[in-house]
Amino acid sequence: MKVVIIEDENFAALRLRKMILDYNPEIEIVAELESVAESVEWFKSHAEPDLIFLDIHLEDDLSFAIFDQISINSSVIFTTAFDEYAIKAFKLKSIDYLLKPIVHEELAAALKKYEQFTGLQKQTPDLQSLYTMLTSKEKKYRERFTISVGSKIKMIEVSEIAYLFSLEKGVYLRTNNGNTYNMDFTLDKLGEMLDPAKFFRINRKYLVNISAIQNMVAWSRSRVKLELKPEPDEEFETIVSIDRSADFKKWLNS
């Protein structure tokens, strides 16, 4: 089986690759692509794979834009962070999907389903109809995340999140009671998934829930330093950056 992974988050792509090969080391991953533009160019000059693992949100557009530019007949398993409404849309259109963070059992079930239908007449997914269903509805924000903790899955309500932060090459979630969990998403993508009325990206490393702000201190160059609860490990990083200070003040008063 030849497989292509289209995913713009490096950590998620590496994790998916490992799980696919854990399931079957003989699967050949022929390409790992990060954007609509890169994917279109690749498919123009390469034979189609048997199966595509496709993230919905790519760095330059929704992945549906790939199918607007070229015809692809490969089977598709979507990897998505969309909410329950979108999942219903996938089911209605008979399209396989994996909800992030992907776990081994669900990946194995999706691959087994694909293998069972190999050789049978493929049902071409109605991508345009699915795209309309996903984009026409008023935007909804995440209410909870599922977190992989070893072999277990833990559910975290968004109301439990104090802030999210990046450290070295990882992104982490810290709860109101001080627990810290690794995330599969970048801060940029988390910023799109969370309600902007409650969460604000104060600098490159912190995305903060307004309820976690305990005190604010005037800082140099018209900046603001935040005192958060629970207290971060690196206090100096809780300063609102210069280019975000004006928007931060508007956010506080909105």
Backbone as CSV, one residue per row, in Angstrom:
resi,resn,N_x,N_y,N_z,CA_x,CA_y,CA_z,C_x,C_y,C_z
1,MET,0.845,-1.198,0.000,0.000,0.000,0.000,0.880,1.248,0.000
2,LYS,0.607,2.165,-0.919,1.352,3.424,-0.978,0.496,4.534,-0.357
3,VAL,1.116,5.313,0.528,0.403,6.316,1.313,1.085,7.672,1.187
4,VAL,0.277,8.734,1.122,0.772,10.111,1.196,0.166,10.764,2.430
5,ILE,0.995,11.466,3.198,0.535,12.231,4.360,0.592,13.711,3.994
6,ILE,-0.537,14.405,4.151,-0.577,15.855,3.919,-0.934,16.506,5.243
7,GLU,0.049,17.114,5.878,-0.095,17.633,7.250,0.930,18.743,7.450
8,ASP,0.488,19.913,7.936,1.410,21.049,8.052,2.072,21.172,9.422
9,GLU,1.747,20.303,10.357,2.391,20.325,11.665,3.398,19.177,11.730
10,ASN,4.658,19.526,11.861,5.728,18.536,11.775,5.572,17.434,12.815
11,PHE,5.256,17.814,14.053,5.125,16.812,15.111,3.990,15.843,14.808
12,ALA,2.854,16.389,14.346,1.703,15.535,14.026,2.022,14.596,12.876
13,ALA,2.766,15.085,11.875,3.130,14.250,10.728,4.060,13.115,11.150
14,LEU,5.049,13.424,11.993,5.968,12.398,12.469,5.237,11.350,13.302
15,ARG,4.315,11.816,14.123,3.545,10.891,14.980,2.660,9.983,14.131
16,LEU,2.018,10.558,13.112,1.162,9.771,12.231,1.985,8.742,11.460
17,ARG,3.142,9.157,10.953,4.033,8.238,10.228,4.384,7.042,11.111
18,LYS,4.759,7.317,12.353,5.156,6.235,13.266,3.996,5.275,13.503
19,MET,2.783,5.815,13.715,1.643,4.951,13.992,1.273,4.097,12.783
20,ILE,1.387,4.680,11.583,1.082,3.916,10.364,2.056,2.752,10.225
21,LEU,3.347,3.009,10.437,4.359,1.955,10.290,4.296,0.956,11.434
22,ASP,3.846,1.396,12.605,3.624,0.457,13.707,2.508,-0.517,13.343
23,TYR,1.500,-0.010,12.654,0.378,-0.847,12.233,0.830,-1.858,11.182
24,ASN,1.621,-1.391,10.218,2.108,-2.290,9.163,3.399,-1.716,8.584
25,PRO,4.544,-2.276,8.946,5.837,-1.757,8.460,5.992,-1.835,6.947
26,GLU,5.149,-2.628,6.275,5.275,-2.766,4.828,4.564,-1.651,4.061
27,ILE,3.800,-0.807,4.763,3.178,0.340,4.106,4.277,1.300,3.659
28,GLU,4.178,1.768,2.433,5.192,2.680,1.888,4.655,4.114,1.908
29,ILE,5.263,4.952,2.711,4.877,6.368,2.761,5.716,7.089,1.711
30,VAL,5.092,7.417,0.592,5.839,7.914,-0.567,6.071,9.427,-0.518
31,ALA,5.286,10.154,0.307,5.488,11.605,0.406,4.832,12.138,1.667
32,GLU,5.440,13.191,2.220,4.855,13.953,3.326,4.829,15.411,2.882
33,LEU,3.646,15.958,2.713,3.460,17.292,2.143,2.842,18.219,3.181
34,GLU,3.093,19.546,3.038,2.705,20.473,4.090,1.670,21.514,3.668
35,SER,1.444,21.689,2.372,0.568,22.772,1.931,-0.228,22.377,0.705
36,VAL,-1.222,23.198,0.380,-2.004,22.986,-0.831,-1.095,23.100,-2.053
37,ALA,-0.283,24.161,-2.111,0.587,24.393,-3.271,1.567,23.243,-3.478
38,GLU,2.208,22.801,-2.399,3.169,21.705,-2.506,2.477,20.416,-2.947
39,SER,1.267,20.178,-2.437,0.529,18.963,-2.775,0.137,18.949,-4.242
40,VAL,-0.353,20.077,-4.743,-0.754,20.164,-6.147,0.430,19.865,-7.053
41,GLU,1.578,20.462,-6.757,2.760,20.236,-7.579,3.208,18.775,-7.519
42,TRP,3.126,18.168,-6.347,3.552,16.776,-6.205,2.662,15.846,-7.034
43,PHE,1.353,16.042,-6.933,0.432,15.152,-7.648,0.497,15.337,-9.170
44,LYS,0.943,16.500,-9.620,1.088,16.721,-11.059,2.199,15.861,-11.656
45,SER,3.172,15.485,-10.855,4.344,14.785,-11.398,4.564,13.395,-10.804
46,HIS,3.625,12.913,-9.990,3.783,11.591,-9.391,2.504,10.772,-9.549
47,ALA,2.672,9.477,-9.512,1.515,8.582,-9.566,0.713,8.702,-8.275
48,GLU,-0.596,8.545,-8.393,-1.452,8.648,-7.215,-1.188,7.491,-6.251
49,PRO,-1.214,7.769,-4.951,-1.057,6.692,-3.965,-2.374,5.934,-3.807
50,ASP,-2.319,4.875,-3.035,-3.554,4.146,-2.731,-4.420,4.927,-1.740
51,LEU,-3.745,5.613,-0.815,-4.462,6.251,0.293,-3.783,7.555,0.679
52,ILE,-4.604,8.567,1.005,-4.094,9.865,1.458,-4.615,10.146,2.863
53,PHE,-3.713,10.495,3.770,-4.102,11.035,5.070,-4.036,12.557,4.936
54,LEU,-5.172,13.220,5.090,-5.276,14.627,4.714,-5.802,15.493,5.854
55,ASP,-4.972,16.440,6.301,-5.417,17.415,7.297,-6.336,18.426,6.622
56,ILE,-7.370,18.880,7.315,-8.308,19.843,6.731,-7.676,21.218,6.590
57,HIS,-7.076,21.724,7.679,-6.482,23.058,7.677,-5.002,22.958,7.372
58,LEU,-4.582,23.464,6.217,-3.165,23.509,5.885,-2.663,24.941,5.992
59,GLU,-1.362,25.129,5.887,-0.778,26.439,6.169,-1.220,27.519,5.186
60,ASP,-1.608,27.126,3.966,-1.972,28.138,2.975,-3.442,28.128,2.576
61,ASP,-4.219,27.126,3.009,-5.638,27.092,2.638,-6.263,25.831,3.228
62,LEU,-7.590,25.710,3.082,-8.236,24.445,3.385,-7.793,23.423,2.345
63,SER,-7.632,22.176,2.759,-7.103,21.159,1.849,-8.039,20.866,0.677
64,PHE,-9.313,21.256,0.774,-10.239,21.060,-0.339,-9.742,21.770,-1.604
65,ALA,-8.939,22.801,-1.416,-8.431,23.551,-2.565,-7.556,22.684,-3.465
66,ILE,-6.988,21.616,-2.919,-6.186,20.697,-3.741,-7.064,20.099,-4.836
67,PHE,-8.275,19.678,-4.456,-9.168,18.991,-5.386,-9.809,19.958,-6.383
68,ASP,-9.764,21.255,-6.070,-10.245,22.252,-7.033,-9.281,22.391,-8.207
69,GLN,-8.001,22.060,-7.981,-6.977,22.285,-9.000,-6.588,21.029,-9.769
70,ILE,-6.720,19.879,-9.145,-6.361,18.635,-9.825,-7.347,17.538,-9.444
71,SER,-7.463,16.545,-10.316,-8.342,15.403,-10.056,-7.548,14.292,-9.388
72,ILE,-8.039,13.818,-8.241,-7.381,12.750,-7.500,-8.412,11.673,-7.193
73,ASN,-8.075,10.436,-7.486,-9.004,9.329,-7.267,-8.619,8.451,-6.083
74,SER,-7.570,8.821,-5.365,-7.136,8.030,-4.215,-8.194,8.065,-3.112
75,SER,-8.195,7.019,-2.282,-9.030,7.043,-1.080,-8.449,8.058,-0.100
76,VAL,-9.330,8.663,0.704,-8.898,9.732,1.614,-9.374,9.432,3.028
77,ILE,-8.467,9.567,3.988,-8.828,9.584,5.403,-8.467,10.967,5.918
78,PHE,-9.469,11.715,6.349,-9.219,13.053,6.857,-8.739,12.995,8.302
79,THR,-7.762,13.826,8.628,-7.351,14.028,10.018,-7.798,15.428,10.383
80,THR,-8.550,15.573,11.455,-9.230,16.835,11.698,-9.306,17.188,13.169
81,ALA,-9.373,18.483,13.429,-9.599,18.975,14.780,-10.973,19.644,14.863
82,PHE,-11.820,19.413,13.850,-13.133,20.036,13.838,-14.024,19.485,14.940
83,ASP,-15.118,20.189,15.209,-16.031,19.809,16.286,-17.012,18.728,15.846
84,GLU,-17.965,18.420,16.736,-18.903,17.330,16.504,-19.757,17.559,15.257
85,TYR,-20.078,18.801,14.955,-20.894,19.092,13.769,-20.184,18.620,12.510
86,ALA,-18.898,18.909,12.432,-18.141,18.513,11.251,-18.052,16.996,11.142
87,ILE,-17.914,16.329,12.275,-17.828,14.879,12.254,-19.104,14.281,11.680
88,LYS,-20.254,14.856,12.032,-21.518,14.403,11.454,-21.492,14.567,9.937
89,ALA,-20.889,15.652,9.469,-20.794,15.878,8.027,-19.950,14.790,7.365
90,PHE,-18.841,14.410,7.991,-18.008,13.348,7.443,-18.799,12.047,7.340
91,LYS,-19.577,11.741,8.388,-20.344,10.496,8.390,-21.409,10.515,7.303
92,LEU,-22.074,11.651,7.149,-23.120,11.755,6.145,-22.557,11.550,4.739
93,LYS,-21.319,11.981,4.533,-20.712,11.881,3.210,-19.876,10.606,3.058
94,SER,-19.964,9.693,4.022,-19.262,8.407,3.952,-17.761,8.581,3.758
95,ILE,-17.176,9.534,4.475,-15.735,9.781,4.386,-15.109,9.382,5.715
96,ASP,-14.027,8.637,5.659,-13.339,8.271,6.890,-12.642,9.500,7.474
97,TYR,-12.548,9.533,8.788,-11.875,10.651,9.449,-11.227,10.144,10.725
98,LEU,-10.203,10.864,11.183,-9.570,10.619,12.466,-9.524,11.937,13.210
99,LEU,-10.042,11.948,14.417,-10.066,13.171,15.217,-8.759,13.288,15.989
100,LYS,-8.112,14.432,15.855,-6.854,14.656,16.571,-7.113,14.868,18.065
101,PRO,-6.213,14.414,18.961,-5.001,13.656,18.652,-5.343,12.224,18.260
102,ILE,-4.710,11.746,17.223,-4.982,10.415,16.694,-4.422,9.358,17.650
103,VAL,-5.202,8.310,17.881,-4.750,7.211,18.737,-4.635,5.946,17.886
104,HIS,-3.799,5.024,18.348,-3.484,3.833,17.568,-4.724,3.031,17.188
105,GLU,-5.645,2.865,18.144,-6.811,2.020,17.897,-7.673,2.573,16.771
106,GLU,-7.874,3.892,16.747,-8.711,4.497,15.715,-8.027,4.466,14.352
107,LEU,-6.711,4.666,14.351,-5.962,4.573,13.094,-6.055,3.159,12.528
108,ALA,-5.873,2.163,13.398,-5.951,0.771,12.945,-7.324,0.449,12.382
109,ALA,-8.373,0.943,13.025,-9.734,0.683,12.558,-9.964,1.308,11.183
110,ALA,-9.436,2.526,10.969,-9.602,3.202,9.684,-8.855,2.462,8.584
111,LEU,-7.641,1.983,8.887,-6.861,1.261,7.890,-7.489,-0.096,7.570
112,LYS,-8.034,-0.748,8.577,-8.715,-2.026,8.334,-9.941,-1.821,7.458
113,LYS,-10.658,-0.731,7.710,-11.826,-0.430,6.883,-11.404,-0.205,5.436
114,TYR,-10.310,0.517,5.246,-9.811,0.747,3.890,-9.444,-0.585,3.230
115,GLU,-8.740,-1.447,3.969,-8.304,-2.729,3.425,-9.495,-3.610,3.030
116,GLN,-10.575,-3.543,3.796,-11.759,-4.348,3.509,-12.413,-3.934,2.193
117,PHE,-12.299,-2.648,1.872,-12.938,-2.151,0.658,-12.000,-2.113,-0.538
118,THR,-10.736,-2.482,-0.341,-9.799,-2.516,-1.461,-10.274,-3.520,-2.509
119,GLY,-10.306,-3.079,-3.738,-10.758,-3.951,-4.803,-12.223,-3.803,-5.121
120,LEU,-12.975,-3.173,-4.187,-14.381,-2.905,-4.463,-14.513,-1.554,-5.140
121,GLN,-15.677,-1.279,-5.674,-15.896,0.018,-6.333,-15.827,1.126,-5.302
122,LYS,-14.988,2.097,-5.530,-14.833,3.195,-4.587,-16.009,4.155,-4.668
123,GLN,-16.397,4.676,-3.523,-17.420,5.711,-3.500,-16.712,7.062,-3.489
124,THR,-16.881,7.813,-4.543,-16.204,9.098,-4.644,-16.817,10.091,-3.651
125,PRO,-16.029,10.643,-2.746,-16.581,11.568,-1.765,-17.051,12.863,-2.406
126,ASP,-18.164,13.369,-1.918,-18.705,14.637,-2.415,-18.004,15.760,-1.668
127,LEU,-16.801,16.113,-2.120,-15.963,17.070,-1.394,-16.550,18.468,-1.394
128,GLN,-17.176,18.866,-2.496,-17.742,20.206,-2.549,-18.881,20.360,-1.552
129,SER,-19.718,19.333,-1.465,-20.827,19.376,-0.517,-20.314,19.396,0.914
130,LEU,-19.273,18.611,1.184,-18.681,18.588,2.516,-18.073,19.944,2.850
131,TYR,-17.377,20.535,1.899,-16.775,21.851,2.105,-17.844,22.881,2.463
132,THR,-18.979,22.843,1.758,-20.070,23.779,2.019,-20.619,23.585,3.425
133,MET,-20.781,22.338,3.833,-21.306,22.053,5.164,-20.387,22.576,6.261
134,LEU,-19.072,22.475,6.010,-18.108,22.867,7.036,-17.912,24.376,7.127
135,THR,-18.110,25.077,6.025,-17.791,26.507,6.011,-19.005,27.418,6.074
136,SER,-20.192,26.898,5.790,-21.367,27.766,5.754,-21.944,28.015,7.135
137,LYS,-21.669,27.120,8.062,-22.212,27.266,9.410,-21.400,28.308,10.190
138,GLU,-22.067,29.011,11.079,-21.385,29.998,11.910,-20.238,29.329,12.664
139,LYS,-19.109,29.994,12.731,-17.907,29.405,13.330,-18.147,29.041,14.781
140,LYS,-17.753,27.828,15.134,-17.841,27.365,16.508,-16.432,27.108,17.014
141,TYR,-16.239,27.304,18.299,-14.924,27.124,18.891,-14.906,25.873,19.753
142,ARG,-13.700,25.358,19.968,-13.559,24.118,20.716,-14.058,24.285,22.141
143,GLU,-14.714,23.258,22.631,-15.194,23.231,24.006,-14.355,22.301,24.868
144,ARG,-13.621,21.403,24.212,-12.796,20.464,24.963,-11.706,19.902,24.043
145,PHE,-10.665,19.347,24.671,-9.600,18.665,23.951,-9.422,17.282,24.546
146,THR,-9.060,16.325,23.702,-8.646,15.020,24.201,-7.130,14.976,24.159
147,ILE,-6.531,14.570,25.263,-5.086,14.583,25.427,-4.594,13.151,25.602
148,SER,-3.554,12.788,24.863,-2.937,11.471,25.042,-1.987,11.516,26.232
149,VAL,-2.240,10.642,27.217,-1.367,10.526,28.384,-0.916,9.070,28.446
150,GLY,0.232,8.792,27.843,0.670,7.411,27.715,-0.289,6.669,26.796
151,SER,-0.827,5.570,27.284,-1.782,4.785,26.497,-3.227,5.211,26.760
152,LYS,-3.415,6.196,27.626,-4.756,6.628,27.989,-5.113,7.957,27.310
153,ILE,-6.411,8.219,27.232,-6.912,9.460,26.659,-7.635,10.231,27.752
154,LYS,-7.239,11.484,27.950,-7.861,12.334,28.972,-8.594,13.480,28.294
155,MET,-9.767,13.832,28.802,-10.539,14.923,28.231,-10.388,16.173,29.097
156,ILE,-10.014,17.285,28.464,-9.833,18.563,29.157,-10.844,19.565,28.611
157,GLU,-11.702,20.087,29.464,-12.629,21.132,29.052,-11.856,22.434,28.855
158,VAL,-12.248,23.228,27.876,-11.560,24.496,27.609,-11.622,25.406,28.841
159,SER,-12.702,25.327,29.581,-12.840,26.155,30.796,-11.787,25.811,31.851
160,GLU,-11.153,24.632,31.740,-10.112,24.220,32.688,-8.734,24.745,32.299
161,ILE,-8.598,25.310,31.096,-7.286,25.741,30.595,-6.956,27.146,31.099
162,ALA,-5.804,27.280,31.761,-5.336,28.599,32.188,-4.577,29.279,31.057
163,TYR,-3.665,28.551,30.433,-2.918,29.091,29.293,-2.237,27.948,28.552
164,LEU,-1.771,28.273,27.353,-1.004,27.335,26.528,0.319,28.009,26.200
165,PHE,1.381,27.244,26.125,2.685,27.861,25.889,3.590,26.929,25.094
166,SER,4.531,27.527,24.406,5.520,26.749,23.659,6.838,26.776,24.423
167,LEU,7.512,25.649,24.431,8.790,25.525,25.122,9.664,24.597,24.305
168,GLU,10.840,25.114,23.890,11.713,24.383,22.987,10.922,24.009,21.736
169,LYS,10.711,22.712,21.444,9.998,22.340,20.225,8.593,21.821,20.498
170,GLY,8.126,21.965,21.748,6.808,21.454,22.108,5.824,22.549,22.457
171,VAL,4.540,22.205,22.436,3.469,23.099,22.874,2.721,22.403,24.005
172,TYR,2.435,23.152,25.071,1.868,22.560,26.277,0.635,23.317,26.743
173,LEU,-0.237,22.585,27.404,-1.448,23.138,28.011,-1.275,23.077,29.515
174,ARG,-1.607,24.162,30.209,-1.580,24.135,31.672,-2.977,24.434,32.195
175,THR,-3.442,23.558,33.072,-4.795,23.698,33.609,-4.822,24.634,34.812
176,ASN,-6.031,24.982,35.229,-6.190,25.879,36.375,-5.597,25.301,37.650
177,ASN,-5.558,23.970,37.746,-4.991,23.355,38.962,-3.516,23.015,38.818
178,GLY,-2.876,23.481,37.735,-1.429,23.367,37.602,-0.903,22.161,36.857
179,ASN,-1.784,21.319,36.325,-1.318,20.170,35.551,-0.898,20.614,34.151
180,THR,0.116,19.958,33.595,0.645,20.325,32.286,0.599,19.123,31.351
181,TYR,0.126,19.359,30.110,-0.008,18.284,29.137,0.553,18.738,27.793
182,ASN,1.157,17.802,27.080,1.669,18.071,25.743,0.520,18.124,24.744
183,MET,0.616,19.054,23.761,-0.408,19.206,22.739,0.150,18.839,21.366
184,ASP,-0.753,18.412,20.478,-0.354,18.075,19.114,-0.455,19.258,18.164
185,PHE,-0.944,20.402,18.642,-1.196,21.554,17.787,-0.184,22.667,18.041
186,THR,0.039,23.500,17.021,0.855,24.692,17.200,0.027,25.764,17.902
187,LEU,0.694,26.776,18.452,-0.042,27.885,19.074,-0.883,28.631,18.044
188,ASP,-0.376,28.738,16.817,-1.149,29.409,15.764,-2.481,28.691,15.539
189,LYS,-2.428,27.372,15.441,-3.645,26.614,15.180,-4.564,26.642,16.402
190,LEU,-4.007,26.593,17.602,-4.823,26.675,18.807,-5.528,28.019,18.890
191,GLY,-4.852,29.070,18.432,-5.470,30.386,18.413,-6.699,30.438,17.524
192,GLU,-6.722,29.636,16.453,-7.877,29.564,15.563,-9.007,28.736,16.171
193,MET,-8.654,27.795,17.033,-9.628,26.855,17.573,-10.337,27.365,18.827
194,LEU,-9.730,28.340,19.513,-10.265,28.828,20.783,-10.970,30.166,20.612
195,ASP,-11.965,30.406,21.452,-12.782,31.617,21.389,-11.908,32.849,21.665
196,PRO,-11.788,33.762,20.700,-10.938,34.942,20.899,-11.460,35.897,21.963
197,ALA,-12.708,35.734,22.384,-13.225,36.548,23.475,-12.619,36.130,24.812
198,LYS,-12.101,34.882,24.874,-11.566,34.355,26.133,-10.056,34.152,26.104
199,PHE,-9.493,33.932,24.915,-8.067,33.637,24.822,-7.359,34.672,23.958
200,PHE,-6.163,35.076,24.393,-5.383,36.071,23.657,-3.933,35.622,23.581
201,ARG,-3.341,35.772,22.401,-1.923,35.441,22.187,-1.095,36.648,22.588
202,ILE,-0.496,36.611,23.779,0.188,37.799,24.293,1.582,37.971,23.681
203,ASN,2.196,36.875,23.240,3.507,36.939,22.596,3.731,35.638,21.833
204,ARG,4.921,35.412,21.367,5.186,34.217,20.551,5.001,32.925,21.330
205,LYS,5.075,32.998,22.664,5.118,31.765,23.448,3.900,31.516,24.326
206,TYR,3.007,32.486,24.471,1.878,32.297,25.385,0.544,32.667,24.755
207,LEU,-0.441,31.775,24.955,-1.838,31.997,24.602,-2.608,31.887,25.917
208,VAL,-3.209,32.979,26.361,-3.685,33.102,27.737,-5.200,33.193,27.816
209,ASN,-5.770,32.467,28.769,-7.192,32.592,29.108,-7.356,33.815,30.005
210,ILE,-8.334,34.648,29.716,-8.518,35.880,30.493,-8.750,35.583,31.972
211,SER,-9.323,34.414,32.266,-9.602,34.058,33.660,-8.334,33.748,34.446
212,ALA,-7.203,33.501,33.743,-5.947,33.186,34.417,-5.156,34.431,34.798
213,ILE,-5.585,35.599,34.330,-4.865,36.841,34.626,-5.233,37.325,36.026
214,GLN,-4.247,37.333,36.916,-4.474,37.768,38.302,-4.158,39.244,38.512
215,ASN,-3.056,39.685,37.910,-2.645,41.084,38.024,-1.933,41.503,36.749
216,MET,-1.918,42.820,36.503,-1.208,43.379,35.357,-0.335,44.529,35.839
217,VAL,0.885,44.571,35.347,1.852,45.577,35.777,2.350,46.342,34.560
218,ALA,2.334,47.683,34.637,2.868,48.492,33.543,4.349,48.187,33.377
219,TRP,4.768,48.008,32.128,6.143,47.613,31.834,6.756,48.626,30.868
220,SER,8.014,48.494,30.595,8.701,49.444,29.724,8.131,49.423,28.317
221,ARG,8.279,50.530,27.601,7.853,50.685,26.209,6.366,50.369,26.016
222,SER,5.555,50.816,26.969,4.097,50.698,26.905,3.599,49.261,26.925
223,ARG,4.448,48.360,27.382,4.042,46.965,27.462,3.361,46.675,28.799
224,VAL,2.822,45.460,28.907,2.138,45.028,30.127,2.687,43.670,30.532
225,LYS,3.026,43.535,31.800,3.441,42.238,32.317,2.270,41.601,33.048
226,LEU,2.007,40.330,32.764,0.890,39.635,33.376,1.367,38.707,34.492
227,GLU,0.615,38.702,35.573,0.819,37.707,36.623,-0.304,36.695,36.476
228,LEU,0.085,35.468,36.151,-0.894,34.437,35.847,-1.018,33.431,36.984
229,LYS,-2.171,32.802,37.044,-2.405,31.730,38.006,-2.924,30.517,37.234
230,PRO,-2.215,29.381,37.364,-1.000,29.134,38.151,0.209,29.844,37.565
231,GLU,1.200,30.108,38.397,2.374,30.873,37.985,3.206,30.086,36.967
232,PRO,3.551,30.682,35.838,4.380,30.003,34.826,5.786,29.743,35.345
233,ASP,6.461,28.815,34.704,7.834,28.496,35.095,8.804,29.594,34.686
234,GLU,8.467,30.321,33.598,9.360,31.365,33.099,8.601,32.688,33.080
235,GLU,8.660,33.421,34.176,7.838,34.616,34.359,8.099,35.680,33.306
236,PHE,9.345,35.818,32.857,9.671,36.916,31.941,8.904,36.800,30.626
237,GLU,8.416,35.625,30.293,7.731,35.437,29.019,6.275,35.884,29.058
238,THR,5.767,36.281,30.223,4.367,36.694,30.327,4.200,38.193,30.110
239,ILE,5.120,38.788,29.368,5.019,40.197,28.997,4.367,40.296,27.624
240,VAL,3.343,41.107,27.517,2.667,41.296,26.232,3.632,42.004,25.283
241,SER,3.858,41.440,24.126,4.825,42.001,23.182,4.362,43.368,22.677
242,ILE,5.312,44.159,22.211,5.021,45.523,21.769,3.961,45.538,20.669
243,ASP,4.100,44.650,19.686,3.187,44.680,18.558,1.790,44.165,18.898
244,ARG,1.623,43.567,20.091,0.305,43.072,20.502,-0.314,43.898,21.622
245,SER,0.421,44.877,22.149,-0.039,45.626,23.318,-1.340,46.387,23.064
246,ALA,-1.441,47.065,21.925,-2.645,47.841,21.624,-3.859,46.929,21.499
247,ASP,-3.696,45.814,20.780,-4.804,44.872,20.620,-5.170,44.218,21.945
248,PHE,-4.177,44.000,22.800,-4.436,43.408,24.116,-5.323,44.325,24.956
249,LYS,-5.023,45.596,24.937,-5.838,46.548,25.714,-7.254,46.625,25.179
250,LYS,-7.405,46.566,23.868,-8.749,46.548,23.273,-9.483,45.273,23.687
251,TRP,-8.750,44.170,23.692,-9.346,42.867,24.065,-9.860,42.907,25.496
252,LEU,-9.095,43.518,26.408,-9.516,43.598,27.806,-10.808,44.383,27.950
253,ASN,-11.001,45.371,27.092,-12.170,46.245,27.206,-13.339,45.847,26.308
254,SER,-13.157,44.756,25.542,-14.214,44.358,24.606,-15.304,43.575,25.330
